[in-house]
Structure formats: structure tokens, C-alpha cells
């Protein structure tokens, strides 16, 4: 038996959970053949026409997507509309270079700049630029917009590549490809976000050279344990097939639980809320399947509007957004988080540039207090939205570290309410709570004058374990079940019980069935999860019978 015929197991990082059995389709990098070199004027005209074609393709693709998917394409569309993007290539063409050669070199320099950035957000943008490079080259070669799956196997397959740009992800037929494995990628990248939102199992950081993988080879994409099993042995394959069949039964059981309240095995009620990144998500979500919204990430709407219009959303635009969410909730509570920019989510014109460690920098509430004019506008919009909807509105502050920050935010809320009353604009005072994601806040939780608390497990884990959750080499250390993390969660939950104030958890831990027993053991009875995780979280809660 040759090496290629024997079972091989390649470790990877889970970006979107799931289990897929099927043949591999390896989308290896292929060179693009272009036409022979013409005169500089003709080469310049070809490049400009290719850029227009590429932009039209992206605009057409964005037009058929939901708001979340369309937003991740806006960066590429805007770049292609900027004459400065192809100006360096134009200079090279004037000196005698062919259009494809000049474009490759010019965009390559820009990609290198983004790749060298310390910030994960900007490094993730490098994938968008690589996609732009290839799309324009295909247009120069007159290959059109053929999707990467054109030569895919007829049966259900596993897509394998070095990297996958957002537009390529959206072009691929995911009824044929039930999962993907990438040698590159980031769990915080646009493609990982899209994969989780659409339920496409995905591995990133695959430790395998594409040359060692052959299209058509049987494989198992194990995005539960984090590995790609190539040419599995018969016994192993049988076990995976049995697991896949069991998972289908589990999925049906989880779907059946959706209309029901979340109850433990002992019949204890657990409030199960949802996290909302994009308001378009609620259009496909039945509000009766949850107890409300535990986290609304308003910064994502700020990013989209800033990129499209070059300005932050004004007060009226924000009011419309918040009212839409409150109306959907049909009387259920809605928690809206104030702007949480910074860290891995920079916002042009607002966040600081060049911070040596943006995760420990001016982000979250720190940024809002540094820009009271922006913060007051959001507080006014929230107070206005709270006045005319039946759903109770709760406002949550991110990245709170010290009690004085909470006090200053409360003072600004009162200032916004007073100004609205003077103007005769209807407004109401929403409950004002805080995220607990800084260890200092968790340790001194009794010092904070907050109406409610919500534990942000993602950052809490990162700060407690001193690990970057995007760093592959630190995967074992970034542990949600670390005793130190659980101790802080227990501390905050106990304070909530003693003080009569609600404590919830809205980070990824709540969507992970492995963590549900530990969270319930810690005393939490309010969890907020990704909409796609509602069924499996209800199933995990139903299986919990209490400590011991």
C-alpha cells in the first residue's frame, strides 16, 4: 500500500463545527494565462476594463446576499472603485510592463503591507486583497467569474484550499460542498464568520501541504475534534459513519426542542437568549424559539455604514435599527451593547492607530468615554427607541474595568435623557448594565453600580489565561474550562444571586455544549447564544441533572 493510500490524520483548528464525510476537492493555486503584451495604452485599457468587470461581479454577488454577507464584500467593491488602487500598476505599464504583470506586482505590495500588520483585523483584510488580485487576473484572462467549484465532484465533497476569500465562499455551492478545510485562515476572519452563520463545517490552519492531498480521495472533515482524516481505514470510517448518523438524529432532536422552553433534566427553567450580529438574521428566526436578545453587537452596523458612506450612523438611523430589533422581540427583553470598537475591531476615524497592544488599549467603553459626542448620540437613540416599544430595552456597556467608568456612563445617560425631555422628544430610561470580561471587574464585582451583568467569556478567557485566541500555538491554553475562568464566573453569579441582579453569559462558551454543565454548575441560569446554537444548547441543558 502506498503512502497516498494509507490513512493520514492532519490536525487543524475548528472555525465552524460539524462532521462531514466525502471526497476531497483540492482547489490548488493555478496560474492565469493572459494575452500577449500590447502597447502601454492597450494594456492600461485592459487593466481598467478588468477592474470594472471584477467590480460588477462583486456588486452582483453582493446584491443576492443578506446584509451580513454583502457587508464583507463592500471592502473589495470600494477598493475597485478607487482609481488609486490601479495607479501603481498604471505606472509600471507606462514603463513597458504587461497588465497582468503590473497588477500582480502592485497589489502584491499592498497585500504584503496588510500581512505585516500586527492587528488581526488588518491581516484578515489581506485575504480580501488576494481575492481581488485573482479576480482581476481572471478578468484579464477573460475567464469570467467561474466559481471555484466548477470542476468539483458530483457527490458531496470537502473543499480544500490554502485560503478562501469571502466572495469565493459566497460563490461556492455549499449543497455540493458540505465543509471546507483551509491551510490558512483565522477564526475571526470574514470567511469563518460566514461559515458559522450558514452552518458550514470548517477547519483552518490545516497542517498539510496541498500536494499531499488528492482530489477524489475519501476523507473525513472532523470539525468537532479538529482534524482532517484522509483515506480513513475501514474500521475508522465505519465509526465516523456511525457518528454522522447519530449526529443527524441529534439534529432532528434539537430541531424538535426549538419551540420549547429550555429546561434542565430536573425541570428547572433556564432563560435562553440569542446574540445578534446582523439584524437581517432575525428575519429568519422565530422569536418564540428564544427568551429574547441577550447581546446586540451595534459596532457591526457602525462598520458597514462607515465603509459604505464614509460616516458613522446618525441618531435617526440608529433609532430605526433599534426599533426594528425591539419590535421583532414581541415583548421579550432586548439587550443592546453600546459601541464595542477597538481590539480586533478598529473603526476608521474613531479608534486609535498604532496601538502596541490594541486588546489592552482604548476599546469598548474606554473608547466611548473618549468620544462623548459619539456616545451621547447612541445613548439618545437608545433612549428614544426604549420609549415606544413593548419589549423592555437593556443597555450594556462593554469592557468596563473600574466603577468610575460605570458612573460616568450613567451620568451621560442622564444627560441624554434630560436633553431629550427639554426638546420634547419621547424617551425612556433603559436598564444600564455591564459586561464582565476584565478580570479586575470580576474580582471586584460588588463595587459596580450596574442594573445587570453579562459575562463576556471570549475576552475573559483571553485575559485570564494571557492567550491570544487566534494564535494556533496557544490553542490548548485558551481553555474555557480553565479553573481560573470558572472561579470568576462562579464569583459573578453568586454576587448576582446575593444582590438580586441578573447575571447572564453571552460569549462563545454559552454556544458550546461542552461548557453548559460547568456554566449551570457555576449558578448561571441565563445564557445568550448564536441563533444557530439554540437547538443544541437546549439539548445540552435538558441533559443536565445538577451537580454530582
C-alpha positions as CSV (number, residue, x, y, z in Angstrom):
1,X,0.0,0.0,0.0
2,X,1.4,3.4,-0.9
3,X,1.7,6.3,1.4
4,X,-1.1,8.1,-0.5
5,X,-3.4,5.1,0.0
6,X,-2.9,4.8,3.8
7,X,-4.7,6.7,6.4
8,X,-3.3,10.1,7.3
9,X,-4.6,12.5,10.1
10,X,-3.8,16.2,9.8
11,X,-4.6,18.5,12.8
12,X,-6.4,21.8,12.3
13,X,-8.4,24.4,14.2
14,X,-12.2,24.3,14.3
15,X,-13.6,27.5,12.8
16,X,-17.2,26.2,12.4
17,X,-18.3,22.9,14.0
18,X,-19.6,19.8,12.2
19,X,-18.7,16.4,10.7
20,X,-18.5,15.7,7.0
21,X,-17.7,12.5,5.1
22,X,-16.9,12.7,1.4
23,X,-14.3,13.0,-1.3
24,X,-11.7,15.8,-1.3
25,X,-11.7,18.6,-3.8
26,X,-8.4,20.4,-3.7
27,X,-8.5,23.9,-5.2
28,X,-4.8,24.3,-5.8
29,X,-3.4,27.7,-6.9
30,X,-3.4,27.8,-10.7
31,X,-1.5,30.3,-12.9
32,X,-3.6,32.5,-15.0
33,X,-2.7,32.7,-18.7
34,X,-3.0,36.2,-20.1
35,X,-2.9,37.6,-23.6
36,X,0.4,38.7,-25.2
37,X,1.7,42.1,-24.3
38,X,0.3,45.0,-26.3
39,X,1.0,48.7,-26.3
40,X,1.0,50.6,-23.0
41,X,-2.2,52.3,-23.9
42,X,-3.9,49.0,-24.7
43,X,-2.5,47.3,-21.6
44,X,-3.8,50.2,-19.4
45,X,-7.3,49.9,-21.1
46,X,-7.3,46.2,-20.5
47,X,-6.5,46.6,-16.8
48,X,-9.1,49.3,-16.3
49,X,-11.7,47.1,-18.0
50,X,-10.8,44.1,-15.9
51,X,-11.2,46.2,-12.7
52,X,-14.6,47.3,-13.9
53,X,-15.6,43.7,-14.7
54,X,-14.4,42.5,-11.3
55,X,-16.3,45.2,-9.5
56,X,-19.5,44.4,-11.4
57,X,-19.1,40.7,-10.5
58,X,-18.8,41.6,-6.8
59,X,-21.7,44.0,-6.9
60,X,-23.9,41.3,-8.5
61,X,-22.8,38.8,-5.9
62,X,-23.4,41.2,-3.0
63,X,-26.9,42.0,-4.4
64,X,-28.0,38.4,-3.8
65,X,-26.8,38.2,-0.2
66,X,-28.1,39.1,3.2
67,X,-26.8,42.3,4.8
68,X,-24.0,40.4,6.7
69,X,-22.6,38.7,3.6
70,X,-22.9,41.9,1.5
71,X,-21.1,43.9,4.1
72,X,-17.9,41.7,3.8
73,X,-17.8,42.4,0.1
74,X,-18.0,46.2,0.4
75,X,-14.3,46.5,1.2
76,X,-13.4,44.9,-2.2
77,X,-16.1,46.9,-4.1
78,X,-14.9,50.2,-2.7
79,X,-11.3,49.4,-3.4
80,X,-12.0,48.6,-7.0
81,X,-13.9,51.9,-7.3
82,X,-10.8,53.8,-6.2
83,X,-8.6,54.9,-9.1
84,X,-5.6,55.0,-6.7
85,X,-5.7,51.2,-6.5
86,X,-4.5,50.6,-10.0
87,X,-2.4,53.7,-10.2
88,X,0.9,51.9,-9.3
89,X,0.1,49.3,-11.9
90,X,-0.5,52.0,-14.4
91,X,2.9,53.5,-13.8
92,X,4.5,50.1,-14.4
93,X,2.5,49.6,-17.6
94,X,3.8,53.0,-18.8
95,X,7.3,51.7,-18.4
96,X,6.5,48.6,-20.6
97,X,5.1,46.0,-18.2
98,X,2.1,43.9,-19.2
99,X,-1.2,44.5,-17.4
100,X,-1.2,41.2,-15.5
101,X,2.5,41.6,-14.5
102,X,2.0,45.2,-13.3
103,X,-1.2,44.4,-11.5
104,X,0.3,41.3,-9.7
105,X,3.3,43.3,-8.5
106,X,1.3,46.4,-7.4
107,X,-1.4,44.5,-5.5
108,X,1.3,42.2,-4.1
109,X,3.0,45.1,-2.4
110,X,-0.3,46.1,-0.8
111,X,-1.0,42.6,0.3
112,X,2.4,42.4,1.9
113,X,1.6,45.6,3.9
114,X,-1.6,44.2,5.3
115,X,0.1,40.8,6.0
116,X,2.7,42.6,8.1
117,X,0.2,44.4,10.3
118,X,0.1,43.3,14.0
119,X,-3.7,43.7,14.1
120,X,-5.7,40.6,13.3
121,X,-8.4,42.7,11.6
122,X,-6.0,44.1,9.0
123,X,-4.3,40.8,8.4
124,X,-7.7,39.3,7.7
125,X,-8.1,42.0,5.0
126,X,-5.1,40.6,3.2
127,X,-7.3,37.7,2.1
128,X,-9.7,40.1,0.6
129,X,-6.9,41.7,-1.4
130,X,-5.6,38.3,-2.6
131,X,-9.1,37.6,-3.8
132,X,-9.2,40.9,-5.7
133,X,-5.8,40.1,-7.3
134,X,-7.1,36.8,-8.6
135,X,-10.4,38.2,-9.7
136,X,-8.9,40.9,-11.8
137,X,-6.4,38.5,-13.3
138,X,-9.2,36.1,-14.3
139,X,-11.0,39.1,-15.9
140,X,-7.8,39.9,-17.8
141,X,-7.6,36.3,-19.0
142,X,-11.3,36.5,-19.9
143,X,-12.2,33.6,-17.6
144,X,-15.3,35.4,-16.3
145,X,-16.5,34.6,-12.8
146,X,-16.5,30.8,-12.9
147,X,-16.8,29.7,-9.3
148,X,-14.1,27.5,-7.7
149,X,-16.4,24.5,-7.7
150,X,-16.7,24.2,-11.4
151,X,-14.7,21.0,-11.5
152,X,-15.9,19.7,-8.2
153,X,-17.0,16.0,-7.8
154,X,-20.7,15.2,-8.4
155,X,-21.0,13.7,-4.9
156,X,-20.9,15.7,-1.7
157,X,-17.3,16.8,-1.2
158,X,-14.9,18.6,1.1
159,X,-13.4,21.8,-0.3
160,X,-9.7,22.1,0.4
161,X,-7.6,25.2,-0.3
162,X,-4.8,27.4,1.1
163,X,-7.2,30.2,1.7
164,X,-10.8,31.2,0.9
165,X,-11.9,34.8,0.3
166,X,-15.4,35.9,1.2
167,X,-16.5,36.3,-2.4
168,X,-15.3,32.8,-3.2
169,X,-17.1,31.4,-0.2
170,X,-20.3,33.1,-1.4
171,X,-19.9,31.7,-4.9
172,X,-19.4,28.1,-3.9
173,X,-22.4,25.8,-3.9
174,X,-22.5,24.5,-0.3
175,X,-25.1,21.9,-1.2
176,X,-22.3,20.1,-3.0
177,X,-19.5,21.0,-0.6
178,X,-20.7,20.3,2.9
179,X,-17.5,21.5,4.5
180,X,-14.1,23.1,4.0
181,X,-10.5,22.7,5.2
182,X,-8.0,25.6,4.7
183,X,-4.3,25.7,5.4
184,X,-4.6,29.4,6.2
185,X,-7.5,31.4,7.7
186,X,-8.5,32.8,11.0
187,X,-11.4,32.1,13.4
188,X,-12.0,35.8,13.4
189,X,-11.9,36.2,9.6
190,X,-14.9,37.0,7.4
191,X,-15.0,33.5,5.9
192,X,-15.1,31.8,9.4
193,X,-17.9,34.2,10.4
194,X,-19.8,33.4,7.2
195,X,-19.3,29.6,7.7
196,X,-20.6,29.7,11.3
197,X,-23.6,31.8,10.2
198,X,-24.5,29.3,7.5
199,X,-23.7,26.2,9.4
200,X,-20.8,25.1,7.0
201,X,-18.3,23.0,8.9
202,X,-14.8,24.5,8.5
203,X,-11.3,23.8,9.6
204,X,-8.5,26.3,9.4
205,X,-4.7,26.1,9.9
206,X,-4.7,22.6,8.4
207,X,-1.3,21.2,8.9
208,X,-1.0,19.5,5.5
209,X,0.6,20.5,2.2
210,X,-1.9,20.6,-0.6
211,X,0.4,18.4,-2.7
212,X,-0.1,15.6,-0.2
213,X,-3.9,15.7,-0.8
214,X,-5.5,14.4,-3.9
215,X,-8.9,15.4,-5.3
216,X,-11.4,12.5,-5.1
217,X,-9.7,10.8,-2.1
218,X,-12.1,9.7,0.6
219,X,-11.8,11.8,3.8
220,X,-13.5,12.9,7.0
221,X,-13.7,16.5,8.0
222,X,-13.9,16.3,11.8
223,X,-14.7,19.8,12.8
224,X,-15.5,18.5,16.3
225,X,-12.1,17.2,17.2
226,X,-10.2,19.5,14.8
227,X,-8.6,17.2,12.2
228,X,-8.9,16.1,8.6
229,X,-8.7,12.3,8.2
230,X,-7.6,11.3,4.7
231,X,-8.1,7.8,3.3
232,X,-9.5,6.6,6.6
233,X,-9.1,2.9,7.4
234,X,-12.3,0.8,7.1
235,X,-12.8,0.5,10.8
236,X,-12.3,4.2,11.5
237,X,-14.6,5.1,8.6
238,X,-17.3,2.9,9.9
239,X,-17.1,4.7,13.3
240,X,-17.3,8.1,11.6
241,X,-20.3,7.0,9.6
242,X,-22.0,5.8,12.8
243,X,-21.2,9.1,14.4
244,X,-22.6,11.0,11.4
245,X,-25.8,9.0,11.6
246,X,-26.0,9.7,15.3
247,X,-25.5,13.4,14.6
248,X,-28.4,13.5,12.1
249,X,-30.6,12.1,14.8
250,X,-29.3,14.6,17.3
251,X,-30.0,17.4,14.9
252,X,-33.6,16.3,14.4
253,X,-34.0,16.1,18.2
254,X,-32.5,19.6,18.6
255,X,-34.9,20.9,16.0
256,X,-37.9,19.4,17.9
257,X,-36.7,21.3,21.0
258,X,-36.7,24.7,19.4
259,X,-40.4,25.7,20.2
260,X,-40.0,24.5,23.8
261,X,-38.5,26.4,26.8
262,X,-35.1,25.5,28.0
263,X,-35.5,23.1,30.9
264,X,-32.9,21.0,32.8
265,X,-33.4,17.3,33.4
266,X,-34.9,18.3,36.8
267,X,-37.4,20.7,35.2
268,X,-35.6,23.9,36.2
269,X,-36.1,26.8,33.8
270,X,-33.1,28.4,32.1
271,X,-33.5,31.6,30.1
272,X,-32.1,31.2,26.6
273,X,-31.5,34.4,24.7
274,X,-29.8,35.0,21.3
275,X,-26.8,37.0,20.2
276,X,-27.5,39.2,17.1
277,X,-24.6,40.4,14.9
278,X,-26.7,41.4,11.9
279,X,-30.4,42.5,12.3
280,X,-31.1,40.6,9.0
281,X,-30.6,37.4,11.0
282,X,-33.8,37.9,12.9
283,X,-35.9,37.8,9.7
284,X,-35.4,34.0,9.6
285,X,-35.6,33.5,13.4
286,X,-38.9,32.8,15.2
287,X,-38.9,34.9,18.4
288,X,-40.9,32.2,20.1
289,X,-37.8,29.9,20.0
290,X,-35.9,32.1,22.5
291,X,-36.5,34.3,25.5
292,X,-35.3,37.5,23.9
293,X,-32.0,39.0,22.8
294,X,-29.0,38.9,25.2
295,X,-26.5,40.7,23.0
296,X,-26.8,43.0,20.0
297,X,-23.4,44.0,18.6
298,X,-24.1,47.5,17.3
299,X,-20.5,48.1,16.2
300,X,-21.1,45.8,13.1
301,X,-23.7,48.2,11.8
302,X,-21.3,51.1,12.5
303,X,-18.6,49.4,10.4
304,X,-21.0,48.7,7.5
305,X,-22.3,52.3,7.3
306,X,-18.9,53.8,7.8
307,X,-17.4,51.8,4.9
308,X,-20.4,52.5,2.6
309,X,-21.0,56.1,3.4
310,X,-17.8,57.3,5.0
311,X,-19.6,58.4,8.2
312,X,-20.9,56.9,11.4
313,X,-24.7,56.3,11.6
314,X,-26.7,59.4,12.8
315,X,-29.2,59.3,15.6
316,X,-32.3,58.6,13.4
317,X,-30.6,55.8,11.6
318,X,-29.7,54.2,15.0
319,X,-33.3,54.7,16.3
320,X,-34.7,52.8,13.3
321,X,-32.2,49.9,13.8
322,X,-33.0,49.6,17.5
323,X,-36.8,49.8,17.0
324,X,-36.6,47.1,14.4
325,X,-35.0,44.7,16.8
326,X,-37.3,45.7,19.7
327,X,-40.4,45.2,17.5
328,X,-39.2,41.7,16.4
329,X,-38.8,40.6,20.0
330,X,-42.6,40.9,20.6
331,X,-42.4,41.9,24.2
332,X,-39.3,39.8,25.1
333,X,-36.3,41.7,26.7
334,X,-33.6,43.0,24.3
335,X,-30.1,43.8,25.4
336,X,-28.2,46.2,23.1
337,X,-24.5,46.7,23.7
338,X,-23.0,50.1,23.1
339,X,-20.3,50.5,20.5
340,X,-17.5,47.9,21.2
341,X,-14.9,49.1,18.7
342,X,-11.2,48.6,19.2
343,X,-9.1,45.5,19.8
344,X,-9.6,43.3,16.7
345,X,-12.4,45.7,15.5
346,X,-10.9,49.0,14.6
347,X,-13.2,51.7,13.3
348,X,-11.7,54.3,10.9
349,X,-11.7,57.8,12.3
350,X,-12.6,56.7,15.8
351,X,-10.2,54.1,17.1
352,X,-6.5,54.9,17.7
353,X,-4.0,53.8,15.1
354,X,-0.6,52.3,16.0
355,X,-1.5,50.9,19.5
356,X,1.1,48.5,20.5
357,X,-1.5,46.2,22.0
358,X,-5.0,47.1,20.9
359,X,-6.6,44.4,23.0
360,X,-5.3,46.3,26.1
361,X,-5.9,49.7,24.6
362,X,-8.6,52.2,24.1
363,X,-11.6,50.0,23.2
364,X,-15.2,49.4,24.3
365,X,-16.4,51.8,26.9
366,X,-13.0,53.4,27.2
367,X,-13.4,54.5,23.5
368,X,-16.9,55.7,24.1
369,X,-15.9,57.8,27.1
370,X,-13.0,59.3,25.0
371,X,-15.6,60.3,22.3
372,X,-18.6,61.6,24.4
373,X,-20.2,63.2,21.3
374,X,-20.5,59.7,19.6
375,X,-21.5,58.0,22.9
376,X,-24.2,60.6,23.7
377,X,-25.7,60.2,20.2
378,X,-26.0,56.4,20.7
379,X,-27.5,56.9,24.2
380,X,-30.1,59.3,22.8
381,X,-31.0,56.9,20.1
382,X,-31.4,54.0,22.6
383,X,-33.5,56.1,25.0
384,X,-35.8,57.1,22.1
385,X,-36.2,53.5,21.0
386,X,-37.0,52.5,24.5
387,X,-39.9,54.8,24.7
388,X,-42.3,53.3,22.1
389,X,-41.7,49.6,22.1
390,X,-43.3,46.9,24.2
391,X,-40.1,45.0,24.6
392,X,-38.0,46.1,27.6
393,X,-34.7,47.6,26.5
394,X,-31.5,46.9,28.4
395,X,-28.3,48.8,27.5
396,X,-25.0,47.0,28.1
397,X,-21.6,48.6,28.4
398,X,-18.5,46.7,27.1
399,X,-15.0,46.5,28.6
400,X,-15.8,48.0,32.0
401,X,-12.8,48.0,34.3
402,X,-13.4,50.5,37.1
403,X,-16.6,51.7,39.0
404,X,-16.0,55.3,37.9
405,X,-16.4,54.3,34.2
406,X,-19.9,52.9,35.1
407,X,-20.7,56.1,37.0
408,X,-19.6,58.3,34.1
409,X,-21.7,56.3,31.6
410,X,-24.7,56.6,33.9
411,X,-24.2,60.4,34.1
412,X,-24.1,60.7,30.3
413,X,-27.3,58.6,30.0
414,X,-29.0,61.1,32.4
415,X,-27.6,64.0,30.3
416,X,-29.0,62.4,27.1
417,X,-32.4,61.9,28.8
418,X,-32.6,65.4,30.1
419,X,-31.8,66.9,26.7
420,X,-34.5,64.8,25.0
421,X,-37.0,65.9,27.6
422,X,-36.2,69.6,27.0
423,X,-36.7,69.1,23.3
424,X,-40.0,67.3,23.9
425,X,-38.8,64.1,22.3
426,X,-40.3,60.9,23.8
427,X,-37.7,58.9,25.7
428,X,-37.4,56.3,28.4
429,X,-34.6,55.3,30.8
430,X,-33.4,51.8,29.9
431,X,-31.7,49.5,32.4
432,X,-28.0,50.1,32.3
433,X,-25.7,47.0,32.8
434,X,-22.2,46.0,32.1
435,X,-20.2,43.2,30.5
436,X,-17.9,41.3,32.8
437,X,-14.9,40.5,30.7
438,X,-12.0,42.1,32.6
439,X,-10.6,40.0,35.5
440,X,-10.4,43.1,37.7
441,X,-14.2,43.7,37.3
442,X,-15.0,40.1,38.0
443,X,-12.9,40.1,41.2
444,X,-14.4,43.3,42.5
445,X,-17.9,42.8,41.1
446,X,-19.6,44.1,44.3
447,X,-18.1,47.6,43.6
448,X,-20.1,48.3,40.4
449,X,-23.5,50.1,40.3
450,X,-24.9,48.1,37.4
451,X,-28.5,47.0,36.9
452,X,-27.4,43.7,35.5
453,X,-24.3,41.8,34.5
454,X,-23.4,39.8,31.4
455,X,-20.2,37.8,31.3
456,X,-18.3,38.1,28.0
457,X,-16.5,34.8,28.1
458,X,-14.3,35.3,25.0
459,X,-12.3,38.2,26.4
460,X,-12.5,36.9,29.9
461,X,-10.8,33.7,28.9
462,X,-8.2,35.6,26.9
463,X,-7.3,37.9,29.8
464,X,-7.3,35.2,32.5
465,X,-5.1,32.8,30.5
466,X,-3.0,35.5,28.9
467,X,-3.5,34.0,25.5
468,X,-4.5,35.3,22.0
469,X,-7.4,33.1,21.0
470,X,-6.3,33.5,17.3
471,X,-2.8,32.1,18.0
472,X,-2.8,28.5,16.8
473,X,0.2,27.5,19.1
474,X,-1.8,28.6,22.2
475,X,-4.9,26.6,21.5
476,X,-4.5,24.3,24.5
477,X,-4.0,27.3,26.8
478,X,-7.1,29.2,25.6
479,X,-9.4,26.9,27.6
480,X,-12.9,28.0,28.5
481,X,-13.0,25.4,31.3
482,X,-9.8,26.6,32.9
483,X,-10.4,26.6,36.7
484,X,-9.5,30.3,37.0
485,X,-12.1,31.2,34.4
486,X,-14.8,29.1,36.1
487,X,-13.9,30.6,39.5
488,X,-14.6,34.1,38.2
489,X,-17.8,33.0,36.6
490,X,-19.0,31.5,39.9
491,X,-18.0,34.7,41.8
492,X,-20.1,36.9,39.5
493,X,-23.1,34.5,39.5
494,X,-23.0,34.4,43.3
495,X,-23.0,38.2,43.5
496,X,-26.0,38.3,41.2
497,X,-27.9,35.9,43.5
498,X,-27.0,37.8,46.6
499,X,-27.8,41.2,45.2
500,X,-30.9,40.2,43.2
501,X,-29.5,41.3,39.9
502,X,-29.5,39.2,36.7
503,X,-26.3,37.6,35.6
504,X,-26.0,36.1,32.1
505,X,-23.2,34.9,29.8
506,X,-23.1,35.9,26.2
507,X,-19.8,34.6,24.9
508,X,-19.0,31.5,22.9
509,X,-19.0,29.3,26.0
510,X,-22.8,29.5,26.0
511,X,-23.0,28.0,22.5
512,X,-20.6,25.2,23.3
513,X,-22.4,22.1,24.7
514,X,-19.2,21.0,26.4
515,X,-19.4,24.1,28.6
516,X,-23.1,24.0,29.5
517,X,-22.7,21.7,32.6
518,X,-19.9,23.9,34.0
519,X,-21.9,27.1,33.5
520,X,-25.0,25.7,35.2
521,X,-22.9,24.2,38.0
522,X,-21.5,27.8,38.4
523,X,-25.0,29.0,39.1
524,X,-25.9,30.7,35.8
525,X,-29.5,30.5,34.6
526,X,-29.4,33.0,31.8
527,X,-27.4,32.2,28.6
528,X,-27.2,34.0,25.3
529,X,-26.1,32.0,22.2
530,X,-25.7,32.3,18.5
531,X,-29.1,31.7,16.8
532,X,-27.8,28.5,15.1
533,X,-26.9,27.1,18.5
534,X,-30.4,27.4,20.1
535,X,-31.4,23.7,19.5
536,X,-28.1,22.1,20.6
537,X,-28.0,24.4,23.7
538,X,-31.5,23.4,24.7
539,X,-30.5,19.8,24.3
540,X,-27.4,20.3,26.5
541,X,-29.4,22.0,29.1
542,X,-32.0,19.2,29.0
543,X,-29.3,16.7,29.7
544,X,-28.0,18.4,32.8
545,X,-29.2,16.9,36.1
546,X,-27.4,19.1,38.5
547,X,-24.1,18.9,40.4
548,X,-23.0,15.4,41.4
